[in-house]
Amino acid sequence: MEPFLRIEGIAVPFDRANVDTDQIIPARFIMKPRQFDYSKVLFHDLRNGPAAEPGFTLDRPEYRGAKILVTAENFACGSAREQAVYALQDTGIRALVGPSFGGIFYTNCIKNGILPAIVDSTVVSALCAALLRSPGSVLAVDLPQQTIATSDGKCFPFRIGEGDKAQLMGGWDDITRTLEHEQAILAHERATAATATWTRPSFDEAIGLRRPIPFAKARDER
Amino acid sequence: MPGTGLTIFDRIWARHRILENVAGEALLYVDQHFLNETSFICFQELERLGRTVRRPKQSFLAMDHTVPTHHREAGIPNAENREAIEYLDRFARKTGMAYIGVDDPRQGIGHIVASEIGLTLPGILIAGDDSHTTTNGAMGALSLGIGLSEVTHVLATQALWQAPYRKLRVTFSGSMALAVDAKDLVLELIHRIGAAGAIGHFVEFAGAAVSALSMAQRMTICNMAVEAGARAAIIAPDETTFAYLKGRPLAPQGKDWDVAVTEWRALRTDEEAVFDREVEIPASEVAPTVTWGTSPQDAIRVDGRIPDPKDAGSAQESARAEAALHYMGLAPGMRVTDIAIDQVFIGSCTNGRLEDLRAAAAIARNGRAVVPAIVVPGSQEVKREAESEGLHLVFRAAGFEWREPGCSMCLGMNGDLVEGGKRCASTTNRNFMGRQGKGARTHLMGPAMAAAAALTGRISDVRTLFERA
């Protein structure tokens, strides 16, 4: 994963509250492999068809090639679908700036090297006002410093968890890093297997595939 | 014994903490990992990385999101869905995962099947590739919805990194009025605290009204806690929980059962425990509730009127409410009970359990549907039990369609869609724009209310449904 340190790019003001992941990517597009260019379906139904929003923000020429999205409260709430992040990523978005994000989406961003920077709502208002005054202007997002700078010299701090920051800056492979603790995971498994067997039932023995009999009957047999 | 000031979350967390990193994040052990066919990218990624499923027996794969609810003998018509299911079927059989395929006699929505087979137990830690994994907190499990990257991580490591969470306790005090459903409680909660109200929080549901709820009702409120942004929801296990679990195939048996129950009784929040936030809602204040907009927070009593966006708290919220009303084709001031509906959907991980179908059937038996209505049981087990009680006959006699189990019209991935511009009274969890189909208009409500809407063709108050008769 590409480490995230500092990026500078066109920022899009997108201050709508409670934008859900069904809007970001409708469910009918999520069964495609990762190789698919998910940018084709970002906000698909707001941008295509008879019900599309005329002049949808992301389609305006001044925002072409944007790297940053300034969002309102609870951006990307709802479904866990990580394809919402793929759609933003494949469009070229590297950072989101907003007061809050859907919980699962937030983590999905971190795991894909996208920065979800948390700021106060007043900062979102200030940034959006500045971006609307000069559409297509650039923001600079500095992760080590935790700042967002506008092209006219204003600078705002943002918040991020320490672990999330380290992961973005390091561009780590999460699995490799975790498996460095293989012995600790094994020790935990052994200890709990001895004390609480019921936490890990044997699916096969109880109701396994090899005996695909109706559930009600399986229950009676026990 | 003096309390230690711990919450139920602290207790389960401590039990699953393998280690902590310098940033204070814990590596938590995942007892059960819930997967569905939309997880297929993770398995492809795992293969690409040259890694294997570390604990297949703790990886529970249930086909639900895309399976057809009728004409199943014809196979899965959508090529992408079919290929994903076939790929996962091969993968699951090869690796020996805990697998419930399309043809399995226990097939159904993962969260519903997991509770039926006793896979979801108090005190365990569950991670699931679905935001509604919160449902499983009803049994006293710490149950977290995760995205694809984390799913791949759990497949490879059986562990999950988590930063500490804030804790919110929601107390439903007193008791619910007649004809009020658990769905109404949770819609009222989301309305009061907002769709972002519980972001970053583990939520414990407590209070007399919660203790009085059945397991099915508890699952409904934990299921929808995520619609307020909750990371997890939980209800401390009690006698209702133990009675529900006893005898289920994967629940502990014999002497193991007694040991487990003793441990489970200790899974409580101490009186001295301090939450970051507390919300109390007297259950008696809650009426049958429906949504009017495009966020679950847009909820209102069924005897109310559509609110005016001008009265919303902020300019931004006014604009959002206005756009929602425009999408929904509604006007401020309109009576909720004057909203005509085009169709009805009863089912989903929110309201697809036997008790939900009983509640819907109790209304359906009094009349005949005047709009298309489909009933999709949450699982084959729910379907069998409902049929043994004759509920399918009640629904059919009332003109409702009786289908095969799956997620179905909650998100339409299997083709069960609401047409653009059509209005659906739905027992599901999300009224988002386009959720049930492009341009579809969704009104969320409980199962009895949805059945009532089918009989009248309008959103109707179950409390007064038969008064004019």
Boltz contact constraints between the chains, C-beta under 6 A:
constraints:
  - contact:
      token1: [A, 17]
      token2: [B, 316]
      max_distance: 6.0
  - contact:
      token1: [A, 17]
      token2: [B, 320]
      max_distance: 6.0
  - contact:
      token1: [A, 18]
      token2: [B, 195]
      max_distance: 6.0
  - contact:
      token1: [A, 18]
      token2: [B, 295]
      max_distance: 6.0
  - contact:
      token1: [A, 20]
      token2: [B, 432]
      max_distance: 6.0
  - contact:
      token1: [A, 22]
      token2: [B, 432]
      max_distance: 6.0
  - contact:
      token1: [A, 22]
      token2: [B, 434]
      max_distance: 6.0
  - contact:
      token1: [A, 22]
      token2: [B, 435]
      max_distance: 6.0
  - contact:
      token1: [A, 23]
      token2: [B, 433]
      max_distance: 6.0
  - contact:
      token1: [A, 26]
      token2: [B, 434]
      max_distance: 6.0
  - contact:
      token1: [A, 27]
      token2: [B, 411]
      max_distance: 6.0
  - contact:
      token1: [A, 27]
      token2: [B, 413]
      max_distance: 6.0
  - contact:
      token1: [A, 31]
      token2: [B, 80]
      max_distance: 6.0
  - contact:
      token1: [A, 31]
      token2: [B, 81]
      max_distance: 6.0
  - contact:
      token1: [A, 31]
      token2: [B, 84]
      max_distance: 6.0
  - contact:
      token1: [A, 34]
      token2: [B, 41]
      max_distance: 6.0
  - contact:
      token1: [A, 45]
      token2: [B, 434]
      max_distance: 6.0
  - contact:
      token1: [A, 45]
      token2: [B, 438]
      max_distance: 6.0
  - contact:
      token1: [A, 51]
      token2: [B, 439]
      max_distance: 6.0
  - contact:
      token1: [A, 73]
      token2: [B, 196]
      max_distance: 6.0
  - contact:
      token1: [A, 74]
      token2: [B, 195]
      max_distance: 6.0
  - contact:
      token1: [A, 74]
      token2: [B, 196]
      max_distance: 6.0
  - contact:
      token1: [A, 77]
      token2: [B, 195]
      max_distance: 6.0
  - contact:
      token1: [A, 79]
      token2: [B, 131]
      max_distance: 6.0
  - contact:
      token1: [A, 80]
      token2: [B, 130]
      max_distance: 6.0
  - contact:
      token1: [A, 80]
      token2: [B, 131]
      max_distance: 6.0
  - contact:
      token1: [A, 80]
      token2: [B, 145]
      max_distance: 6.0
  - contact:
      token1: [A, 80]
      token2: [B, 147]
      max_distance: 6.0
  - contact:
      token1: [A, 82]
      token2: [B, 147]
      max_distance: 6.0
  - contact:
      token1: [A, 82]
      token2: [B, 148]
      max_distance: 6.0
  - contact:
      token1: [A, 100]
      token2: [B, 196]
      max_distance: 6.0
  - contact:
      token1: [A, 100]
      token2: [B, 199]
      max_distance: 6.0
  - contact:
      token1: [A, 103]
      token2: [B, 231]
      max_distance: 6.0
  - contact:
      token1: [A, 104]
      token2: [B, 131]
      max_distance: 6.0
  - contact:
      token1: [A, 104]
      token2: [B, 145]
      max_distance: 6.0
  - contact:
      token1: [A, 104]
      token2: [B, 147]
      max_distance: 6.0
  - contact:
      token1: [A, 108]
      token2: [B, 147]
      max_distance: 6.0
  - contact:
      token1: [A, 111]
      token2: [B, 149]
      max_distance: 6.0
  - contact:
      token1: [A, 161]
      token2: [B, 163]
      max_distance: 6.0
  - contact:
      token1: [A, 162]
      token2: [B, 23]
      max_distance: 6.0
  - contact:
      token1: [A, 163]
      token2: [B, 23]
      max_distance: 6.0
  - contact:
      token1: [A, 163]
      token2: [B, 25]
      max_distance: 6.0
  - contact:
      token1: [A, 163]
      token2: [B, 163]
      max_distance: 6.0
  - contact:
      token1: [A, 174]
      token2: [B, 153]
      max_distance: 6.0
  - contact:
      token1: [A, 175]
      token2: [B, 153]
      max_distance: 6.0
  - contact:
      token1: [A, 175]
      token2: [B, 156]
      max_distance: 6.0
  - contact:
      token1: [A, 178]
      token2: [B, 157]
      max_distance: 6.0
  - contact:
      token1: [A, 184]
      token2: [B, 18]
      max_distance: 6.0
  - contact:
      token1: [A, 184]
      token2: [B, 19]
      max_distance: 6.0
  - contact:
      token1: [A, 185]
      token2: [B, 18]
      max_distance: 6.0
  - contact:
      token1: [A, 185]
      token2: [B, 159]
      max_distance: 6.0
  - contact:
      token1: [A, 188]
      token2: [B, 18]
      max_distance: 6.0
  - contact:
      token1: [A, 188]
      token2: [B, 29]
      max_distance: 6.0
  - contact:
      token1: [A, 198]
      token2: [B, 252]
      max_distance: 6.0
  - contact:
      token1: [A, 198]
      token2: [B, 256]
      max_distance: 6.0
  - contact:
      token1: [A, 198]
      token2: [B, 260]
      max_distance: 6.0
  - contact:
      token1: [A, 199]
      token2: [B, 31]
      max_distance: 6.0
  - contact:
      token1: [A, 199]
      token2: [B, 124]
      max_distance: 6.0
  - contact:
      token1: [A, 200]
      token2: [B, 58]
      max_distance: 6.0
  - contact:
      token1: [A, 201]
      token2: [B, 250]
      max_distance: 6.0
  - contact:
      token1: [A, 203]
      token2: [B, 57]
      max_distance: 6.0
  - contact:
      token1: [A, 203]
      token2: [B, 98]
      max_distance: 6.0
  - contact:
      token1: [A, 206]
      token2: [B, 249]
      max_distance: 6.0
  - contact:
      token1: [A, 206]
      token2: [B, 250]
      max_distance: 6.0
  - contact:
      token1: [A, 207]
      token2: [B, 117]
      max_distance: 6.0
  - contact:
      token1: [A, 207]
      token2: [B, 249]
      max_distance: 6.0
  - contact:
      token1: [A, 214]
      token2: [B, 105]
      max_distance: 6.0
  - contact:
      token1: [A, 215]
      token2: [B, 106]
      max_distance: 6.0
  - contact:
      token1: [A, 215]
      token2: [B, 381]
      max_distance: 6.0
  - contact:
      token1: [A, 218]
      token2: [B, 249]
      max_distance: 6.0
  - contact:
      token1: [A, 219]
      token2: [B, 249]
      max_distance: 6.0
